[in-house]
Amino acid sequence: MNPERVVRERVRAFTDLPNVGPAMARDFRRLGFAHPHELAGADPLALYLGLCRITGSRHDPCVLDVFMSVTDFLAGNPPRPWWHYTAERKARYGDPGGDRVARGAGPGAKRSRGLA
């Protein structure tokens, strides 16, 4: 959803989250999440690496930006466009995939989800 239209109190579906459309909602379900609030406290890099591993392909780093925007929003911050996180992602993670995706390394988004 467009971050300008997000209403925190009305988040019931993944598509109610900032920057999330139907395809990203499917990705969250693929990762084992059933409700948006289950993503609270998730590690955005672990989500990204888990999605790459599950799908068997390296995703565009802007997917990590979206994961960062969602987890930041669920941590209580205002909804922001995904590109607001690009500079932070580059500084924090550099190349988020690289050979970590090829090796399938990286921690799980949530240990209980078995994404490790």
C-alpha positions in Angstrom: 0.0 0.0 0.0 1.1 3.5 -0.6 2.7 4.7 2.6 0.6 7.9 2.6 -2.6 5.8 2.8 -1.5 3.4 5.6 -3.5 3.6 8.8 -1.8 1.8 11.6 -5.0 0.9 13.4 -6.4 -0.7 10.2 -3.6 -3.1 9.4 -5.4 -6.4 9.0 -3.7 -7.8 5.9 -0.2 -7.7 4.5 -1.4 -5.3 1.8 -2.3 -2.8 4.5 1.4 -2.4 5.3 3.5 0.3 3.7 4.9 -0.6 0.2 3.3 -4.1 0.2 1.2 -5.2 -2.8 -0.2 -8.7 -3.7 3.1 -10.1 -4.8 4.9 -9.1 -1.6 2.0 -10.4 0.5 2.4 -13.8 -1.2 6.1 -13.6 -0.3 5.3 -13.1 3.4 3.0 -16.1 3.3 5.7 -18.1 1.5 8.0 -17.2 4.4 5.5 -18.7 6.8 3.7 -15.6 8.1 0.0 -15.6 8.4 -0.7 -12.1 9.8 1.2 -8.8 9.4 1.8 -8.3 13.1 3.8 -11.6 13.1 6.5 -9.6 11.3 7.1 -7.4 14.3 10.7 -7.8 15.5 11.7 -9.8 12.3 15.2 -9.1 10.9 14.8 -7.6 7.4 18.0 -9.2 6.1 16.9 -12.6 7.3 13.6 -12.1 5.6 15.4 -11.2 2.4 17.9 -14.1 2.5 15.0 -16.5 3.5 13.0 -15.4 0.5 16.0 -15.8 -1.8 16.6 -19.3 -0.4 13.0 -20.4 -0.6 12.5 -19.2 -4.2 16.0 -20.3 -5.3 16.8 -16.9 -6.8 18.4 -13.7 -5.8 15.9 -10.9 -5.5 16.4 -7.2 -6.3 17.9 -5.4 -3.2 14.8 -3.1 -3.2 12.9 -6.1 -1.7 15.2 -5.7 1.3 14.2 -2.0 1.3 10.6 -3.0 1.5 11.3 -5.5 4.4 13.1 -2.7 6.2 10.2 -0.3 5.7 7.7 -2.9 7.0 9.7 -3.9 10.1 10.4 -0.2 10.8 6.7 0.6 10.6 5.8 -2.3 12.9 8.4 -1.0 15.4 6.2 2.1 15.7 7.8 4.4 13.2 5.8 6.3 10.6 5.1 4.7 7.2 7.8 5.7 4.7 8.3 4.9 1.0 10.7 1.9 0.4 13.3 4.1 -1.3 13.7 6.0 2.0 15.6 2.9 3.2 18.0 2.5 0.2 20.9 4.5 1.5 20.6 2.8 5.0 20.4 -0.6 3.3 23.6 0.1 1.3 25.4 1.4 4.4 24.3 -1.4 6.6 24.3 -4.4 4.4 26.4 -3.6 1.3 25.5 -6.3 -1.2 22.7 -8.1 0.6 22.8 -11.2 -1.5 26.1 -12.1 -3.0 27.5 -15.4 -2.0 25.4 -15.6 1.2 22.4 -16.4 -1.1 24.3 -18.9 -3.1 25.5 -20.7 0.1 22.1 -20.4 1.8 23.7 -18.8 4.8 22.2 -16.2 7.1 20.0 -16.4 10.2 16.3 -17.2 10.0 13.9 -14.3 10.2 12.3 -15.9 13.2 13.8 -19.1 14.6 10.3 -20.6 15.1 9.7 -20.2 11.3 12.6 -22.5 10.5 14.1 -20.1 7.9 17.7 -20.6 9.0 
